[in-house]
Amino acid sequence: MKWNWKKIKRIADRNALFLENIPEDFIDGDVEMSEEELVNLLWLLIDDMEAEDGKIKKSRKNLFMINQVDNIFRSFALAGGLLLLTKLIGKFQKVIANVFSYFGEIIGQSSKFDKAKKSVLDLVNRRLGIKNGEAVKGGYVSDLLEMTEVKNQTKELLYQTILSEPSPTALKKSIKEFISGDEDKRGAIRKFYARFTGSSFTYIDRMATFEFATAYGLTQFIYYGTIIKTSRAFCRKKINGIFTIEEGLKWPYESPKPLGISNATYNPVIDMGGENCRHVAFFLTDEMADEMRGKGFSGFNG
């Protein structure tokens, strides 16, 4: 079979670039845009608090009003939070669509391809905690929507700050800085989403890729992506190389080796270079791998 290597490389580069850019685009774009709505809801709560001589009173009523934060976060989840997660799920779907695009190019469309696509989508939805288009209580998406950690931190901040009897303006400023951050640092919501979604896009890509490769019995892949200043020695050694899964299973016992992984459960396609690794696997048919090696290619870069 004659391969359109330029097109295959173009798809691979597009997919890899999307994975590199999407976490920051989502967190410092979509998530940041949602912060103002939550801040405004919390400011309305502060406006209803008892004040005397320009200061928020350290009264039982005000301290009891902190419990209303639960309802505020619930309201936010039903409005801004739900919109935010709709955007997040849309980005996960784009990751999966990119995987389908790559495999469609190297394998071709067929009933088997459609069956593999359904299997991948079912797996991803289970991992994300999505059923019939809705978040499953206690699942990944549901936990993101509820933001329990940020909610509890907000309540603690209000409690501790009210005890010092601040002015309403000072309390609002503290809340805004906590939720939204400033030019030099991210606020609580972005920190929360960065921690729980930062590597999720790459993980979804790898999981979908591995599922597709397994369905077709593919065992050879390119260790793909870019090298940056902070790239670990292991990734620098493997980047753009062609490997088999069997070879990859030995990587935890090499030096340098993947970081922050369990040797016993290591999967070279899912874990790659270990914790916070940005790289992904692009599978090849045996014929593609043989042709690459025969031409002396180093991965897609020739």
PASEBA-1860 file (N, C-alpha, C; in nm, 3 decimals):
! residues 302
1> MKWNWKKI> 0.084/-0.121/0.000/0.000/0.000/0.000/0.087/0.125/0.000 ~ 0.050/0.224/-0.078/0.126/0.348/-0.085/0.073/0.445/0.019 ~ 0.160/0.491/0.107/0.117/0.577/0.217/0.140/0.723/0.180 ~ 0.046/0.806/0.216/0.060/0.951/0.199/0.127/1.004/0.326 ~ 0.259/0.992/0.331/0.331/1.025/0.454/0.314/1.171/0.494 ~ 0.309/1.261/0.395/0.294/1.403/0.427/0.161/1.428/0.498 ~ 0.054/1.364/0.448/-0.078/1.383/0.510/-0.081/1.321/0.649 ~ -0.021/1.201/0.662/-0.018/1.134/0.793/0.058/1.219/0.894
9> KRIADRNA> 0.172/1.272/0.851/0.250/1.357/0.942/0.173/1.484/0.977 ~ 0.100/1.540/0.880/0.022/1.661/0.905/-0.085/1.635/1.010 ~ -0.152/1.521/1.001/-0.254/1.486/1.099/-0.191/1.465/1.237 ~ -0.077/1.393/1.239/-0.008/1.368/1.366/0.037/1.499/1.431 ~ 0.093/1.589/1.350/0.139/1.718/1.404/0.021/1.799/1.457 ~ -0.089/1.798/1.383/-0.208/1.871/1.427/-0.258/1.817/1.560 ~ -0.266/1.684/1.571/-0.316/1.622/1.694/-0.224/1.653/1.811 ~ -0.093/1.640/1.789/0.003/1.664/1.897/0.000/1.810/1.943
17> LFLENIPE> -0.011/1.902/1.847/-0.015/2.045/1.880/-0.142/2.079/1.957 ~ -0.253/2.019/1.917/-0.379/2.042/1.987/-0.366/2.000/2.133 ~ -0.306/1.884/2.157/-0.290/1.834/2.294/-0.199/1.923/2.376 ~ -0.099/1.982/2.312/-0.008/2.071/2.384/-0.076/2.201/2.424 ~ -0.163/2.253/2.338/-0.222/2.385/2.360/-0.354/2.383/2.438 ~ -0.428/2.274/2.429/-0.564/2.275/2.481/-0.574/2.293/2.633 ~ -0.483/2.237/2.715/-0.499/2.260/2.861/-0.495/2.408/2.897 ~ -0.397/2.482/2.843/-0.386/2.623/2.875/-0.501/2.703/2.814
25> DFIDGDVE> -0.542/2.667/2.692/-0.654/2.735/2.628/-0.781/2.721/2.711 ~ -0.802/2.601/2.764/-0.922/2.576/2.843/-0.915/2.646/2.978 ~ -0.804/2.628/3.048/-0.793/2.681/3.185/-0.785/2.833/3.187 ~ -0.700/2.891/3.101/-0.682/3.037/3.101/-0.776/3.106/3.002 ~ -0.865/3.030/2.941/-0.966/3.087/2.853/-1.104/3.062/2.907 ~ -1.155/2.941/2.886/-1.291/2.907/2.927/-1.311/2.917/3.077 ~ -1.219/2.862/3.156/-1.235/2.862/3.302/-1.227/3.004/3.357 ~ -1.131/3.081/3.308/-1.116/3.218/3.357/-1.243/3.300/3.332
33> MSEEELVN> -1.307/3.276/3.217/-1.429/3.351/3.183/-1.544/3.322/3.279 ~ -1.541/3.205/3.343/-1.651/3.167/3.433/-1.633/3.221/3.575 ~ -1.514/3.270/3.606/-1.485/3.312/3.743/-1.569/3.431/3.788 ~ -1.588/3.525/3.698/-1.659/3.649/3.735/-1.800/3.620/3.785 ~ -1.867/3.522/3.724/-2.003/3.490/3.765/-2.007/3.441/3.909 ~ -1.913/3.356/3.948/-1.910/3.306/4.085/-1.874/3.418/4.182 ~ -1.781/3.503/4.146/-1.743/3.616/4.231/-1.864/3.705/4.256 ~ -1.941/3.734/4.153/-2.059/3.820/4.169/-2.163/3.758/4.262
41> LLWLLIDD> -2.182/3.627/4.254/-2.276/3.560/4.343/-2.231/3.569/4.488 ~ -2.102/3.556/4.510/-2.048/3.565/4.647/-2.054/3.709/4.699 ~ -2.035/3.804/4.610/-2.046/3.945/4.651/-2.188/3.979/4.694 ~ -2.287/3.920/4.629/-2.426/3.943/4.669/-2.450/3.893/4.812 ~ -2.385/3.783/4.846/-2.395/3.731/4.982/-2.334/3.830/5.081 ~ -2.220/3.886/5.047/-2.154/3.983/5.135/-2.240/4.108/5.152 ~ -2.308/4.149/5.045/-2.396/4.267/5.053/-2.508/4.248/5.155 ~ -2.549/4.122/5.177/-2.660/4.094/5.271/-2.612/4.077/5.415
49> MEAEDGKI> -2.481/4.083/5.438/-2.430/4.063/5.573/-2.445/4.189/5.657 ~ -2.458/4.169/5.787/-2.469/4.280/5.882/-2.337/4.356/5.889 ~ -2.347/4.489/5.882/-2.228/4.573/5.893/-2.255/4.687/5.990 ~ -2.150/4.733/6.056/-2.163/4.843/6.152/-2.034/4.924/6.149 ~ -2.051/5.055/6.137/-1.935/5.144/6.130/-1.840/5.103/6.016 ~ -1.898/5.060/5.904/-1.817/5.027/5.787/-1.746/4.895/5.795 ~ -1.785/4.812/5.892/-1.719/4.682/5.906/-1.822/4.569/5.911 ~ -1.785/4.455/5.855/-1.869/4.336/5.864/-1.868/4.287/6.008
57> KKSRKNLF> -1.986/4.273/6.067/-1.992/4.233/6.208/-1.955/4.085/6.226 ~ -1.889/4.060/6.335/-1.855/3.921/6.372/-1.974/3.863/6.447 ~ -2.088/3.860/6.378/-2.212/3.820/6.444/-2.249/3.677/6.409 ~ -2.336/3.622/6.491/-2.383/3.485/6.468/-2.454/3.475/6.333 ~ -2.532/3.579/6.299/-2.605/3.579/6.174/-2.509/3.574/6.054 ~ -2.406/3.657/6.058/-2.311/3.660/5.947/-2.237/3.527/5.933 ~ -2.196/3.471/6.047/-2.124/3.343/6.042/-2.216/3.232/5.992 ~ -2.343/3.241/6.030/-2.438/3.140/5.984/-2.465/3.154/5.834
65> MINQVDNI> -2.457/3.277/5.783/-2.482/3.301/5.640/-2.378/3.233/5.551 ~ -2.263/3.198/5.608/-2.159/3.129/5.529/-2.213/2.998/5.471 ~ -2.310/2.939/5.540/-2.367/2.813/5.489/-2.437/2.831/5.355 ~ -2.472/2.957/5.321/-2.536/2.982/5.193/-2.441/2.962/5.075 ~ -2.313/2.949/5.106/-2.214/2.923/5.000/-2.247/2.792/4.928 ~ -2.302/2.696/5.001/-2.341/2.569/4.938/-2.441/2.594/4.826 ~ -2.541/2.677/4.853/-2.643/2.707/4.752/-2.585/2.789/4.637 ~ -2.492/2.877/4.670/-2.429/2.960/4.566/-2.352/2.873/4.468
73> FRSFALAG> -2.275/2.778/4.520/-2.199/2.689/4.432/-2.293/2.598/4.353 ~ -2.406/2.562/4.415/-2.504/2.480/4.344/-2.564/2.559/4.228 ~ -2.594/2.685/4.252/-2.648/2.770/4.147/-2.546/2.792/4.036 ~ -2.422/2.812/4.076/-2.316/2.831/3.978/-2.299/2.706/3.892 ~ -2.307/2.588/3.954/-2.293/2.462/3.881/-2.402/2.446/3.776 ~ -2.523/2.493/3.808/-2.635/2.478/3.716/-2.631/2.578/3.602 ~ -2.548/2.681/3.617/-2.540/2.783/3.512/-2.400/2.784/3.451 ~ -2.312/2.866/3.507/-2.176/2.878/3.452/-2.099/2.748/3.454
81> GLLLLTKL> -2.113/2.672/3.562/-2.039/2.546/3.573/-2.080/2.446/3.467 ~ -2.209/2.439/3.441/-2.259/2.345/3.340/-2.211/2.386/3.201 ~ -2.211/2.515/3.174/-2.161/2.565/3.046/-2.013/2.534/3.031 ~ -1.939/2.550/3.140/-1.795/2.523/3.139/-1.768/2.376/3.109 ~ -1.844/2.288/3.172/-1.822/2.146/3.149/-1.868/2.103/3.010 ~ -1.967/2.173/2.956/-2.007/2.145/2.818/-1.891/2.175/2.724 ~ -1.820/2.285/2.751/-1.703/2.318/2.671/-1.592/2.216/2.691 ~ -1.573/2.170/2.816/-1.470/2.072/2.845/-1.498/1.941/2.773
89> IGKFQKVI> -1.622/1.895/2.780/-1.659/1.770/2.713/-1.641/1.784/2.562 ~ -1.673/1.903/2.509/-1.653/1.928/2.367/-1.507/1.915/2.327 ~ -1.418/1.959/2.416/-1.275/1.949/2.387/-1.227/1.804/2.397 ~ -1.282/1.728/2.493/-1.250/1.586/2.499/-1.296/1.515/2.371 ~ -1.413/1.553/2.323/-1.466/1.493/2.200/-1.377/1.526/2.081 ~ -1.319/1.646/2.081/-1.226/1.684/1.974/-1.101/1.599/1.979 ~ -1.051/1.571/2.100/-0.935/1.484/2.115/-0.963/1.348/2.054 ~ -1.080/1.292/2.086/-1.117/1.160/2.035/-1.135/1.164/1.884
97> ANVFSYFG> -1.197/1.272/1.832/-1.216/1.286/1.688/-1.082/1.289/1.616 ~ -0.982/1.353/1.678/-0.848/1.356/1.619/-0.787/1.216/1.612 ~ -0.810/1.137/1.716/-0.761/0.999/1.717/-0.827/0.921/1.603 ~ -0.958/0.937/1.589/-1.031/0.869/1.481/-0.977/0.911/1.344 ~ -0.946/1.039/1.330/-0.896/1.091/1.203/-0.764/1.026/1.165 ~ -0.676/1.010/1.265/-0.546/0.948/1.238/-0.561/0.802/1.198 ~ -0.636/0.726/1.277/-0.653/0.584/1.246/-0.730/0.564/1.116 ~ -0.823/0.653/1.087/-0.896/0.644/0.961/-0.804/0.659/0.842
105> EIIGQSSK> -0.699/0.740/0.856/-0.604/0.761/0.748/-0.512/0.640/0.728 ~ -0.467/0.578/0.836/-0.372/0.468/0.820/-0.440/0.332/0.803 ~ -0.567/0.321/0.841/-0.636/0.193/0.835/-0.749/0.194/0.732 ~ -0.822/0.305/0.727/-0.935/0.315/0.636/-1.066/0.285/0.707 ~ -1.174/0.338/0.652/-1.307/0.321/0.711/-1.364/0.184/0.677 ~ -1.436/0.126/0.772/-1.500/-0.004/0.752/-1.596/-0.027/0.868 ~ -1.672/-0.137/0.861/-1.762/-0.170/0.972/-1.681/-0.199/1.098 ~ -1.562/-0.257/1.081/-1.476/-0.284/1.196/-1.428/-0.153/1.258
113> FDKAKKSV> -1.400/-0.056/1.173/-1.357/0.076/1.219/-1.468/0.140/1.302 ~ -1.591/0.134/1.251/-1.705/0.191/1.323/-1.726/0.122/1.457 ~ -1.706/-0.009/1.461/-1.721/-0.084/1.586/-1.615/-0.041/1.687 ~ -1.492/-0.021/1.638/-1.383/0.023/1.726/-1.411/0.163/1.779 ~ -1.466/0.249/1.695/-1.500/0.385/1.738/-1.602/0.382/1.851 ~ -1.704/0.299/1.837/-1.807/0.288/1.941/-1.746/0.237/2.072 ~ -1.656/0.139/2.060/-1.591/0.085/2.180/-1.511/0.193/2.251 ~ -1.440/0.275/2.173/-1.360/0.383/2.231/-1.449/0.486/2.299
121> LDLVNRRL> -1.556/0.526/2.232/-1.648/0.626/2.289/-1.712/0.575/2.419 ~ -1.750/0.447/2.421/-1.810/0.389/2.542/-1.709/0.390/2.656 ~ -1.584/0.356/2.625/-1.479/0.353/2.728/-1.454/0.492/2.783 ~ -1.439/0.591/2.695/-1.411/0.728/2.737/-1.526/0.783/2.822 ~ -1.649/0.757/2.781/-1.764/0.804/2.859/-1.768/0.742/2.998 ~ -1.732/0.614/3.008/-1.727/0.549/3.140/-1.621/0.614/3.227 ~ -1.504/0.640/3.170/-1.395/0.700/3.247/-1.429/0.843/3.290 ~ -1.500/0.916/3.204/-1.537/1.054/3.236/-1.658/1.061/3.327
129> GIKNGEAV> -1.730/0.949/3.341/-1.851/0.949/3.423/-1.967/1.015/3.352 ~ -1.987/0.978/3.226/-2.097/1.034/3.146/-2.186/0.920/3.099 ~ -2.316/0.934/3.121/-2.412/0.834/3.076/-2.532/0.905/3.014 ~ -2.563/0.866/2.892/-2.674/0.929/2.819/-2.660/1.080/2.813 ~ -2.535/1.125/2.800/-2.510/1.268/2.787/-2.511/1.346/2.916 ~ -2.528/1.279/3.030/-2.533/1.348/3.159/-2.424/1.295/3.254 ~ -2.385/1.383/3.348/-2.281/1.346/3.444/-2.336/1.248/3.547 ~ -2.260/1.142/3.572/-2.298/1.042/3.672/-2.248/1.089/3.808
137> KGGYVSDL> -2.336/1.089/3.908/-2.299/1.134/4.042/-2.177/1.059/4.093 ~ -2.075/1.134/4.140/-1.954/1.073/4.190/-1.851/1.045/4.083 ~ -1.885/1.071/3.957/-1.791/1.050/3.848/-1.699/1.169/3.829 ~ -1.607/1.157/3.734/-1.507/1.260/3.709/-1.572/1.394/3.676 ~ -1.664/1.395/3.581/-1.728/1.519/3.539/-1.813/1.578/3.652 ~ -1.884/1.492/3.725/-1.967/1.538/3.837/-1.883/1.605/3.944 ~ -1.768/1.547/3.975/-1.679/1.606/4.077/-1.627/1.743/4.032 ~ -1.598/1.756/3.903/-1.553/1.886/3.852/-1.665/1.989/3.863
145> LEMTEVKN> -1.785/1.946/3.835/-1.900/2.036/3.839/-1.927/2.088/3.980 ~ -1.911/2.002/4.079/-1.943/2.041/4.218/-1.833/2.125/4.283 ~ -1.709/2.106/4.242/-1.596/2.183/4.298/-1.600/2.187/4.451 ~ -1.619/2.074/4.513/-1.632/2.068/4.659/-1.511/2.128/4.731 ~ -1.394/2.103/4.678/-1.272/2.155/4.742/-1.271/2.307/4.743 ~ -1.302/2.370/4.630/-1.304/2.516/4.622/-1.415/2.572/4.711 ~ -1.529/2.506/4.712/-1.641/2.550/4.795/-1.602/2.553/4.943 ~ -1.540/2.447/4.990/-1.500/2.440/5.131/-1.393/2.544/5.164
153> QTKELLYQ> -1.302/2.568/5.071/-1.198/2.669/5.093/-1.261/2.809/5.098 ~ -1.363/2.832/5.018/-1.432/2.961/5.018/-1.501/2.985/5.152 ~ -1.565/2.882/5.204/-1.634/2.894/5.333/-1.533/2.922/5.445 ~ -1.420/2.855/5.440/-1.318/2.877/5.543/-1.261/3.019/5.534 ~ -1.240/3.066/5.412/-1.189/3.203/5.393/-1.287/3.305/5.448 ~ -1.415/3.289/5.419/-1.516/3.380/5.471/-1.518/3.379/5.624 ~ -1.513/3.261/5.682/-1.518/3.247/5.827/-1.400/3.319/5.893 ~ -1.279/3.289/5.845/-1.160/3.347/5.906/-1.155/3.498/5.886
161> TILSEPSP> -1.198/3.545/5.769/-1.193/3.689/5.740/-1.298/3.766/5.819 ~ -1.417/3.711/5.833/-1.524/3.777/5.909/-1.485/3.792/6.055 ~ -1.411/3.698/6.108/-1.367/3.707/6.247/-1.282/3.831/6.272 ~ -1.216/3.882/6.167/-1.134/4.003/6.183/-1.214/4.131/6.155 ~ -1.344/4.114/6.130/-1.436/4.226/6.105/-1.382/4.322/5.999 ~ -1.369/4.274/5.874/-1.318/4.360/5.766/-1.427/4.451/5.713 ~ -1.391/4.546/5.631/-1.491/4.626/5.561/-1.550/4.539/5.450 ~ -1.672/4.569/5.405/-1.729/4.492/5.294/-1.639/4.493/5.171
169> TALKKSIK> -1.576/4.607/5.145/-1.487/4.618/5.029/-1.367/4.525/5.042 ~ -1.310/4.521/5.164/-1.194/4.434/5.187/-1.231/4.287/5.174 ~ -1.350/4.251/5.223/-1.394/4.111/5.214/-1.418/4.073/5.068 ~ -1.479/4.165/4.993/-1.502/4.138/4.851/-1.368/4.121/4.777 ~ -1.272/4.203/4.813/-1.141/4.195/4.749/-1.076/4.059/4.778 ~ -1.086/4.014/4.903/-1.029/3.884/4.940/-1.093/3.771/4.862 ~ -1.225/3.778/4.847/-1.296/3.675/4.773/-1.257/3.676/4.626 ~ -1.248/3.794/4.567/-1.212/3.804/4.426/-1.070/3.752/4.402
177> EFISGDED> -0.977/3.789/4.490/-0.839/3.743/4.474/-0.830/3.591/4.489 ~ -0.910/3.536/4.580/-0.910/3.391/4.600/-0.967/3.317/4.479 ~ -1.082/3.363/4.431/-1.149/3.295/4.320/-1.080/3.320/4.187 ~ -1.043/3.447/4.160/-0.993/3.485/4.028/-0.841/3.500/4.020 ~ -0.774/3.515/4.134/-0.630/3.537/4.130/-0.597/3.676/4.079 ~ -0.479/3.692/4.022/-0.439/3.820/3.964/-0.351/3.793/3.842 ~ -0.280/3.895/3.796/-0.199/3.881/3.676/-0.085/3.782/3.696 ~ -0.041/3.764/3.819/0.076/3.679/3.845/0.042/3.537/3.887
185> KRGAIRKF> -0.083/3.514/3.926/-0.118/3.379/3.972/-0.264/3.347/3.942 ~ -0.290/3.218/3.921/-0.425/3.173/3.895/-0.506/3.170/4.025 ~ -0.638/3.187/4.009/-0.726/3.179/4.124/-0.764/3.035/4.154 ~ -0.851/3.017/4.253/-0.884/2.884/4.303/-0.949/2.794/4.198 ~ -1.037/2.852/4.115/-1.105/2.769/4.015/-1.008/2.720/3.910 ~ -0.924/2.809/3.861/-0.827/2.767/3.759/-0.725/2.668/3.816 ~ -0.685/2.688/3.940/-0.594/2.593/4.003/-0.660/2.455/4.014 ~ -0.788/2.456/4.053/-0.863/2.331/4.068/-0.873/2.258/3.934
193> YARFTGSS> -0.914/2.329/3.830/-0.929/2.266/3.699/-0.793/2.228/3.640 ~ -0.690/2.309/3.667/-0.557/2.276/3.616/-0.508/2.143/3.673 ~ -0.536/2.124/3.802/-0.491/2.001/3.867/-0.567/1.878/3.818 ~ -0.696/1.895/3.791/-0.778/1.779/3.756/-0.799/1.761/3.605 ~ -0.766/1.862/3.525/-0.784/1.845/3.380/-0.655/1.863/3.302 ~ -0.551/1.916/3.366/-0.427/1.947/3.294/-0.373/1.834/3.210 ~ -0.368/1.714/3.267/-0.315/1.598/3.194/-0.425/1.508/3.138 ~ -0.550/1.545/3.162/-0.661/1.459/3.120/-0.675/1.450/2.969
201> FTYIDRMA> -0.646/1.559/2.899/-0.658/1.557/2.753/-0.561/1.455/2.692 ~ -0.437/1.458/2.741/-0.338/1.363/2.692/-0.376/1.221/2.730 ~ -0.428/1.203/2.851/-0.468/1.070/2.896/-0.581/1.014/2.809 ~ -0.679/1.098/2.778/-0.790/1.054/2.693/-0.738/1.014/2.555 ~ -0.645/1.093/2.501/-0.586/1.059/2.372/-0.516/0.923/2.377 ~ -0.435/0.903/2.479/-0.360/0.778/2.490/-0.453/0.659/2.510 ~ -0.555/0.678/2.593/-0.649/0.569/2.620/-0.724/0.530/2.493 ~ -0.773/0.630/2.418/-0.844/0.604/2.294/-0.751/0.540/2.191
209> TFEFATAY> -0.629/0.589/2.185/-0.530/0.534/2.092/-0.501/0.388/2.122 ~ -0.481/0.357/2.250/-0.450/0.219/2.290/-0.567/0.126/2.259 ~ -0.689/0.173/2.285/-0.807/0.092/2.259/-0.820/0.062/2.109 ~ -0.796/0.161/2.027/-0.805/0.144/1.882/-0.696/0.049/1.833 ~ -0.574/0.071/1.882/-0.463/-0.014/1.840/-0.487/-0.159/1.880 ~ -0.543/-0.180/1.998/-0.572/-0.315/2.046/-0.676/-0.382/1.956 ~ -0.777/-0.305/1.915/-0.883/-0.360/1.829/-0.827/-0.409/1.697 ~ -0.721/-0.343/1.649/-0.662/-0.380/1.520/-0.533/-0.460/1.533
217> GLTQFIYY> -0.496/-0.493/1.655/-0.376/-0.574/1.675/-0.247/-0.502/1.640 ~ -0.247/-0.369/1.650/-0.126/-0.292/1.619/-0.035/-0.289/1.741 ~ 0.093/-0.307/1.719/0.187/-0.315/1.831/0.305/-0.219/1.819 ~ 0.318/-0.150/1.705/0.431/-0.060/1.685/0.382/0.085/1.680 ~ 0.459/0.172/1.742/0.418/0.313/1.750/0.537/0.406/1.752 ~ 0.509/0.531/1.720/0.610/0.637/1.727/0.591/0.713/1.857 ~ 0.698/0.735/1.929/0.697/0.817/2.051/0.703/0.961/2.004 ~ 0.589/1.032/2.010/0.579/1.157/1.937/0.550/1.278/2.025
225> GTIIKTSR> 0.588/1.394/1.972/0.566/1.521/2.040/0.686/1.612/2.022 ~ 0.692/1.716/2.102/0.803/1.811/2.094/0.888/1.804/2.221 ~ 1.009/1.851/2.208/1.100/1.859/2.322/1.112/2.005/2.364 ~ 1.091/2.029/2.493/1.105/2.164/2.547/1.216/2.165/2.652 ~ 1.240/2.280/2.708/1.351/2.296/2.803/1.340/2.200/2.920 ~ 1.217/2.175/2.968/1.198/2.092/3.087/1.176/1.943/3.055 ~ 1.186/1.905/2.928/1.166/1.764/2.892/1.267/1.676/2.963 ~ 1.220/1.564/3.015/1.308/1.473/3.089/1.400/1.395/2.995
233> AFCRKKIN> 1.508/1.343/3.054/1.608/1.272/2.975/1.549/1.151/2.903 ~ 1.455/1.081/2.968/1.394/0.963/2.907/1.323/1.002/2.777 ~ 1.245/1.108/2.780/1.170/1.150/2.661/1.264/1.198/2.551 ~ 1.370/1.267/2.589/1.467/1.312/2.489/1.529/1.192/2.416 ~ 1.547/1.083/2.489/1.607/0.963/2.430/1.509/0.890/2.338 ~ 1.381/0.891/2.372/1.283/0.813/2.296/1.212/0.891/2.186 ~ 1.215/1.023/2.190/1.132/1.103/2.101/1.155/1.068/1.954 ~ 1.043/1.050/1.884/1.039/1.023/1.741/1.093/0.885/1.702
241> GIFTIEEG> 1.116/0.801/1.800/1.160/0.666/1.771/1.042/0.573/1.748 ~ 1.067/0.461/1.678/0.964/0.361/1.653/0.988/0.243/1.747 ~ 0.885/0.206/1.824/0.900/0.100/1.924/0.780/0.005/1.919 ~ 0.798/-0.112/1.976/0.688/-0.204/1.996/0.641/-0.193/2.140 ~ 0.520/-0.235/2.166/0.469/-0.235/2.303/0.558/-0.322/2.391 ~ 0.602/-0.435/2.337/0.688/-0.526/2.413/0.817/-0.456/2.455 ~ 0.874/-0.376/2.366/0.994/-0.300/2.401/0.962/-0.197/2.509 ~ 0.846/-0.133/2.496/0.808/-0.031/2.591/0.788/-0.083/2.732
249> LKWPYESP> 0.746/-0.207/2.744/0.724/-0.265/2.877/0.854/-0.275/2.957 ~ 0.967/-0.267/2.889/1.098/-0.277/2.956/1.151/-0.140/2.998 ~ 1.087/-0.033/2.958/1.139/0.101/2.985/1.153/0.134/3.133 ~ 1.063/0.088/3.221/1.081/0.121/3.363/1.211/0.065/3.423 ~ 1.273/-0.027/3.353/1.394/-0.091/3.405/1.519/-0.036/3.337 ~ 1.502/0.068/3.255/1.614/0.131/3.188/1.662/0.253/3.266 ~ 1.770/0.311/3.219/1.819/0.436/3.274/1.863/0.524/3.156 ~ 1.803/0.642/3.142/1.693/0.699/3.222/1.562/0.624/3.199
257> KPLGISNA> 1.469/0.641/3.291/1.343/0.569/3.284/1.225/0.664/3.306 ~ 1.103/0.619/3.279/0.985/0.703/3.306/0.978/0.739/3.454 ~ 0.924/0.858/3.484/0.921/0.906/3.622/0.782/0.892/3.684 ~ 0.780/0.860/3.813/0.656/0.860/3.889/0.557/0.754/3.849 ~ 0.606/0.638/3.805/0.516/0.531/3.761/0.542/0.403/3.842 ~ 0.446/0.312/3.837/0.463/0.181/3.899/0.513/0.084/3.794 ~ 0.625/0.020/3.821/0.680/-0.075/3.725/0.581/-0.186/3.692 ~ 0.506/-0.230/3.794/0.417/-0.344/3.778/0.298/-0.313/3.686
265> TYNPVIDM> 0.249/-0.188/3.687/0.130/-0.154/3.608/0.163/-0.065/3.488 ~ 0.289/-0.041/3.462/0.329/0.050/3.355/0.280/0.003/3.219 ~ 0.217/0.095/3.147/0.175/0.072/3.009/0.243/0.178/2.924 ~ 0.332/0.142/2.832/0.409/0.242/2.758/0.324/0.339/2.676 ~ 0.206/0.294/2.633/0.120/0.381/2.553/0.041/0.476/2.641 ~ -0.006/0.428/2.755/-0.085/0.511/2.847/0.005/0.601/2.931 ~ 0.118/0.549/2.975/0.204/0.622/3.069/0.319/0.697/3.003 ~ 0.364/0.651/2.888/0.475/0.713/2.815/0.593/0.745/2.908
273> GGENCRHV> 0.629/0.874/2.921/0.744/0.911/3.004/0.712/0.928/3.151 ~ 0.589/0.893/3.190/0.553/0.900/3.331/0.473/1.024/3.366 ~ 0.472/1.057/3.492/0.391/1.167/3.544/0.418/1.299/3.472 ~ 0.310/1.363/3.425/0.316/1.493/3.356/0.386/1.490/3.221 ~ 0.406/1.372/3.166/0.465/1.361/3.032/0.366/1.414/2.929 ~ 0.413/1.490/2.831/0.328/1.555/2.731/0.319/1.475/2.601 ~ 0.394/1.367/2.591/0.407/1.297/2.463/0.300/1.191/2.443 ~ 0.280/1.154/2.318/0.175/1.058/2.282/0.229/0.956/2.183
281> AFFLTDEM> 0.152/0.849/2.166/0.189/0.742/2.074/0.107/0.752/1.946 ~ 0.173/0.739/1.832/0.104/0.727/1.705/0.138/0.589/1.648 ~ 0.035/0.504/1.641/0.058/0.366/1.599/0.077/0.355/1.448 ~ 0.149/0.251/1.411/0.177/0.220/1.271/0.137/0.076/1.244 ~ 0.095/0.049/1.121/0.080/-0.091/1.082/0.221/-0.147/1.067 ~ 0.234/-0.278/1.067/0.367/-0.339/1.049/0.429/-0.298/0.917 ~ 0.345/-0.287/0.813/0.395/-0.248/0.680/0.449/-0.104/0.683 ~ 0.378/-0.016/0.754/0.424/0.123/0.766/0.557/0.129/0.840
289> ADEMRGKG> 0.567/0.055/0.949/0.689/0.056/1.029/0.806/0.001/0.949 ~ 0.781/-0.106/0.872/0.888/-0.165/0.790/0.935/-0.066/0.683 ~ 0.839/0.005/0.623/0.876/0.102/0.519/0.956/0.217/0.578 ~ 0.915/0.262/0.698/0.988/0.370/0.763/1.132/0.328/0.792 ~ 1.145/0.210/0.848/1.280/0.163/0.881/1.361/0.140/0.755 ~ 1.296/0.088/0.651/1.367/0.062/0.525/1.420/0.188/0.460 ~ 1.347/0.299/0.480/1.390/0.427/0.424/1.479/0.505/0.519 ~ 1.504/0.446/0.634/1.589/0.513/0.731/1.523/0.629/0.800
297> FSGFNG> 1.387/0.629/0.803/1.314/0.737/0.868/1.337/0.733/1.018 ~ 1.336/0.852/1.077/1.330/0.865/1.222/1.191/0.917/1.254 ~ 1.096/0.825/1.273/0.958/0.865/1.295/0.903/0.937/1.173 ~ 0.817/1.038/1.195/0.755/1.110/1.085/0.847/1.213/1.023 ~ 0.960/1.241/1.090/1.044/1.351/1.045/1.143/1.313/0.934 ~ 1.141/1.186/0.895/1.226/1.145/0.784/1.372/1.129/0.824
END
